[in-house]
């Protein structure tokens, strides 16, 4: 992203660069939609295997929560095309989750920062898919109440749900809703299943911003988002990173599910010890929040 901005500034000159900076801070959504086609050829032409440039380590940022930043390189050996991925790991025996759902008419005023602040969330990330009218696509249960029913849509292959102090990621065909489920949502595709990379349609795979949820062997919940504006990562590369052993710079998860990506990718962490924002470019109807157990 930095290299692309430098190229843009050089090409536009000082006046154009100042205008681009002003638009970035005042009109980020408009700039994203205008600029995405201009950089698509640049980002899609990045080739070569994914390499972990900096594996990072899990650092405590709250009781029951840790964060990790991984730097990956997707470019040829003689170039640097680095990308940051920001992840948090949550222990639900010490923290809890709440799925915050906005009605379609309220989505416009409910950005992730305001919702997190209003509800006291320590962290928050975007959920699954939605239609052009901002209605939720697929199953959504919030606080034990069904907001949207189970869907057989192509993308909504998996269900992420919470029962008590435990979180689960299951195929929708193996999901049975009952009154003991506090929160649930559909998304997809699966990235990792049983510790192995899931079957991913390479023909439709592309480089874009990504967000995901995963479970490790200790049943910690891991939320992850690409910390970038225009660039991104393919589903396969993200799956490779999540499935790779921790000794090889990966996450070593047992199962992982893709969440809505592209302009919807967004994440905020606000624990006091850590503040970090992965900016989204649209408000979304469902946000997954992490809270203190007594909140």
C-alpha positions as CSV (number, residue, x, y, z in Angstrom):
1,X,0.0,0.0,0.0
2,X,2.8,2.4,0.9
3,X,4.6,1.7,-2.4
4,X,1.4,2.3,-4.3
5,X,0.8,5.6,-2.6
6,X,4.3,6.7,-3.3
7,X,3.8,5.9,-6.9
8,X,0.6,7.9,-7.0
9,X,2.2,10.9,-5.3
10,X,5.1,10.9,-7.7
11,X,2.7,10.7,-10.7
12,X,0.4,13.4,-9.5
13,X,2.8,15.9,-8.1
14,X,2.5,17.7,-4.8
15,X,-0.9,19.2,-5.5
16,X,-2.4,16.0,-6.6
17,X,-0.8,14.1,-3.7
18,X,-2.3,16.6,-1.2
19,X,-5.7,16.2,-2.8
20,X,-5.4,12.4,-2.6
21,X,-4.4,12.6,1.1
22,X,-7.4,14.9,1.8
23,X,-9.8,12.4,0.1
24,X,-8.3,9.5,2.0
25,X,-9.1,11.1,5.3
26,X,-12.4,12.7,4.5
27,X,-13.9,10.5,1.8
28,X,-12.3,7.0,2.2
29,X,-15.3,5.1,0.9
30,X,-15.6,7.2,-2.3
31,X,-11.8,7.0,-2.8
32,X,-11.8,3.2,-2.4
33,X,-14.5,2.7,-5.0
34,X,-12.8,5.1,-7.4
35,X,-9.3,3.8,-6.9
36,X,-9.9,0.1,-6.8
37,X,-10.1,-0.4,-10.6
38,X,-6.9,1.7,-11.0
39,X,-4.9,-0.6,-8.8
40,X,-6.5,-3.9,-9.6
41,X,-4.0,-4.7,-12.4
42,X,-1.1,-3.9,-10.0
43,X,-2.3,-6.1,-7.2
44,X,-3.5,-8.9,-9.4
45,X,-0.2,-9.2,-11.1
46,X,1.7,-9.8,-7.9
47,X,2.9,-13.4,-8.3
48,X,5.0,-15.9,-6.4
49,X,4.5,-18.0,-3.3
50,X,3.4,-16.5,0.0
51,X,6.2,-16.1,2.5
52,X,6.1,-15.1,6.1
53,X,8.4,-12.1,6.5
54,X,7.7,-11.6,10.2
55,X,5.7,-14.2,12.2
56,X,5.0,-12.1,15.2
57,X,4.1,-13.4,18.6
58,X,1.0,-13.4,20.7
59,X,1.1,-10.4,23.1
60,X,-1.4,-10.0,25.9
61,X,-3.6,-6.9,25.6
62,X,-6.4,-7.7,28.0
63,X,-7.4,-10.5,30.4
64,X,-8.3,-13.3,28.1
65,X,-7.2,-11.6,24.9
66,X,-3.9,-11.5,22.9
67,X,-2.9,-9.9,19.6
68,X,-0.5,-10.9,16.9
69,X,0.7,-9.1,13.8
70,X,2.0,-11.2,10.9
71,X,3.8,-9.7,7.9
72,X,3.6,-11.7,4.7
73,X,5.2,-11.2,1.4
74,X,3.4,-12.3,-1.8
75,X,5.9,-11.0,-4.4
76,X,8.8,-12.4,-6.3
77,X,12.0,-13.0,-4.4
78,X,13.6,-9.8,-5.9
79,X,10.7,-7.5,-4.8
80,X,8.9,-6.7,-1.6
81,X,5.1,-6.8,-1.6
82,X,4.4,-7.0,2.1
83,X,1.0,-7.1,3.8
84,X,0.1,-7.0,7.5
85,X,-2.5,-9.3,9.0
86,X,-3.9,-8.3,12.4
87,X,-5.2,-11.1,14.7
88,X,-6.6,-11.4,18.2
89,X,-7.0,-14.6,20.2
90,X,-9.9,-14.8,22.6
91,X,-10.5,-17.1,25.6
92,X,-14.2,-17.4,26.1
93,X,-13.8,-18.8,29.6
94,X,-12.7,-15.3,30.6
95,X,-14.5,-13.1,28.0
96,X,-17.8,-13.3,26.1
97,X,-19.2,-12.5,22.7
98,X,-22.3,-10.5,21.6
99,X,-23.4,-10.3,18.0
100,X,-24.6,-6.7,17.3
101,X,-27.3,-6.5,14.6
102,X,-28.5,-3.3,13.0
103,X,-31.8,-3.0,11.2
104,X,-31.3,-2.0,7.5
105,X,-32.5,1.5,8.2
106,X,-29.9,1.9,11.0
107,X,-26.8,0.5,9.3
108,X,-25.8,3.9,7.9
109,X,-25.3,5.4,11.3
110,X,-23.8,2.4,13.0
111,X,-20.2,2.3,12.1
112,X,-17.9,-0.2,13.9
113,X,-16.3,2.5,16.0
114,X,-19.5,3.9,17.3
115,X,-21.0,0.5,18.0
116,X,-17.9,-0.7,19.8
117,X,-17.9,2.5,22.0
118,X,-21.6,2.4,22.7
119,X,-21.7,-1.2,23.7
120,X,-18.3,-1.3,25.5
121,X,-16.7,-3.9,23.2
122,X,-13.1,-4.7,23.7
123,X,-12.9,-5.8,20.1
124,X,-15.2,-6.1,17.1
125,X,-15.1,-7.5,13.6
126,X,-17.5,-7.6,10.7
127,X,-19.7,-10.7,10.3
128,X,-21.1,-12.4,7.2
129,X,-22.9,-11.4,4.0
130,X,-25.8,-9.1,3.4
131,X,-27.9,-8.1,0.4
132,X,-28.1,-4.7,-1.4
133,X,-30.9,-3.6,0.9
134,X,-28.6,-4.3,3.9
135,X,-30.6,-7.3,5.1
136,X,-28.6,-10.2,6.6
137,X,-28.0,-13.2,4.2
138,X,-28.1,-16.5,6.0
139,X,-28.5,-17.5,9.6
140,X,-28.1,-14.9,12.3
141,X,-28.9,-15.5,16.0
142,X,-28.2,-12.7,18.4
143,X,-28.8,-13.0,22.2
144,X,-30.7,-16.3,21.6
145,X,-33.1,-14.7,19.1
146,X,-33.2,-15.6,15.4
147,X,-32.7,-12.6,13.3
148,X,-32.4,-14.4,9.9
149,X,-33.0,-18.1,9.0
150,X,-30.5,-20.7,7.8
151,X,-29.6,-20.3,4.1
152,X,-28.5,-22.8,1.5
153,X,-26.7,-20.1,-0.5
154,X,-23.5,-21.1,-2.2
155,X,-21.2,-18.8,0.0
156,X,-22.8,-19.6,3.3
157,X,-21.3,-23.1,3.8
158,X,-20.3,-22.7,7.5
159,X,-21.9,-21.7,10.7
160,X,-20.0,-19.9,13.5
161,X,-21.9,-20.1,16.8
162,X,-21.5,-19.8,20.6
163,X,-23.0,-22.0,23.3
164,X,-22.0,-21.0,26.8
165,X,-18.2,-20.6,27.1
166,X,-17.6,-22.5,23.9
167,X,-17.5,-21.5,20.2
168,X,-18.0,-23.8,17.2
169,X,-17.4,-23.8,13.5
170,X,-19.5,-26.4,11.7
171,X,-20.9,-27.2,8.2
172,X,-24.4,-25.9,7.9
173,X,-25.7,-29.4,7.2
174,X,-24.5,-30.4,10.7
175,X,-26.0,-27.4,12.5
176,X,-29.1,-27.9,14.6
177,X,-30.4,-24.7,16.2
178,X,-31.8,-24.9,19.7
179,X,-32.6,-22.6,22.6
180,X,-29.1,-22.9,24.1
181,X,-27.3,-21.1,21.3
182,X,-26.7,-17.5,22.2
183,X,-25.1,-16.3,18.9
184,X,-24.7,-17.7,15.4
185,X,-24.0,-16.6,11.9
186,X,-23.4,-18.1,8.5
187,X,-20.5,-17.3,6.3
188,X,-18.0,-19.0,4.0
189,X,-16.3,-20.6,2.4
190,X,-14.3,-22.8,4.9
191,X,-10.6,-22.1,4.8
192,X,-9.4,-24.9,7.1
193,X,-11.1,-28.1,8.2
194,X,-9.7,-30.7,10.5
195,X,-6.3,-28.8,10.4
196,X,-6.1,-29.1,6.6
197,X,-6.6,-26.5,3.9
198,X,-10.2,-26.7,2.7
199,X,-11.3,-27.2,-0.9
200,X,-11.1,-23.7,-2.4
201,X,-12.3,-22.8,-5.9
202,X,-9.0,-21.5,-7.3
203,X,-10.8,-20.3,-10.5
204,X,-12.8,-17.6,-8.6
205,X,-10.0,-16.9,-6.0
206,X,-8.7,-13.4,-6.1
207,X,-6.6,-10.8,-4.2
208,X,-8.8,-8.7,-1.9
209,X,-9.1,-7.6,1.7
210,X,-10.1,-10.5,3.9
211,X,-11.4,-11.3,7.4
212,X,-11.9,-14.6,9.0
213,X,-12.7,-16.5,12.2
214,X,-10.8,-19.6,13.4
215,X,-10.6,-22.1,16.3
216,X,-7.3,-23.5,17.6
217,X,-6.7,-26.8,19.4
218,X,-7.4,-25.1,22.8
219,X,-10.7,-23.8,21.3
220,X,-9.6,-20.2,21.5
221,X,-11.4,-18.0,19.0
222,X,-9.1,-16.2,16.6
223,X,-10.3,-13.2,14.6
224,X,-8.1,-12.0,11.8
225,X,-8.2,-9.2,9.2
226,X,-5.9,-7.9,6.5
227,X,-4.6,-4.6,7.7
228,X,-4.6,-2.8,4.3
229,X,-6.6,-0.5,2.1
230,X,-6.4,-1.5,-1.6
231,X,-4.2,-4.7,-1.5
232,X,-5.1,-8.0,0.0
233,X,-4.6,-11.8,-0.2
234,X,-6.3,-14.8,-1.9
235,X,-8.4,-17.2,0.0
236,X,-5.8,-20.0,-0.6
237,X,-3.0,-17.9,0.8
238,X,-5.0,-17.0,3.8
239,X,-5.9,-20.7,4.3
240,X,-2.2,-21.7,4.0
241,X,-1.2,-19.2,6.7
242,X,-4.0,-20.3,9.1
243,X,-3.3,-24.0,8.6
244,X,0.5,-23.8,8.8
245,X,2.1,-24.8,12.1
246,X,3.0,-22.1,14.5
247,X,6.7,-23.1,14.2
248,X,6.5,-22.2,10.5
249,X,5.0,-18.8,11.2
250,X,1.4,-19.9,10.7
251,X,-1.5,-20.1,13.1
252,X,-2.0,-23.9,13.4
253,X,-5.8,-23.7,13.6
254,X,-8.1,-26.7,13.4
255,X,-10.9,-24.9,11.5
256,X,-11.4,-21.5,9.9
257,X,-14.2,-19.8,8.1
258,X,-14.0,-16.8,5.7
259,X,-16.1,-13.8,6.7
260,X,-17.3,-11.1,4.4
261,X,-14.3,-9.4,2.8
262,X,-13.5,-6.6,0.4
263,X,-15.0,-3.3,1.4
264,X,-16.7,-5.0,4.4
265,X,-13.5,-6.0,6.1
266,X,-13.2,-4.1,9.3
267,X,-11.9,-4.6,12.8
268,X,-11.4,-2.5,15.9
269,X,-9.5,-3.3,19.2
270,X,-9.9,-1.0,22.1
271,X,-8.7,-2.6,25.3
272,X,-6.9,0.3,26.9
273,X,-3.5,-1.4,26.5
274,X,-4.2,-1.6,22.7
275,X,-6.0,0.5,20.2
276,X,-6.1,-0.6,16.6
277,X,-8.5,0.1,13.7
278,X,-8.7,-1.8,10.4
279,X,-10.8,0.7,8.5
280,X,-13.9,-0.6,6.6
281,X,-15.4,1.2,3.7
282,X,-19.1,0.3,4.3
283,X,-21.1,-0.2,7.4
284,X,-22.3,-3.7,7.9
285,X,-25.5,-5.0,9.6
286,X,-23.8,-7.7,11.8
287,X,-20.7,-7.1,14.0
288,X,-19.1,-9.7,16.2
289,X,-18.1,-8.1,19.5
290,X,-15.9,-9.3,22.3
291,X,-16.7,-8.2,25.8
292,X,-15.7,-8.6,29.5
293,X,-17.6,-11.5,31.0
294,X,-19.4,-9.2,33.5
295,X,-20.6,-6.7,30.9
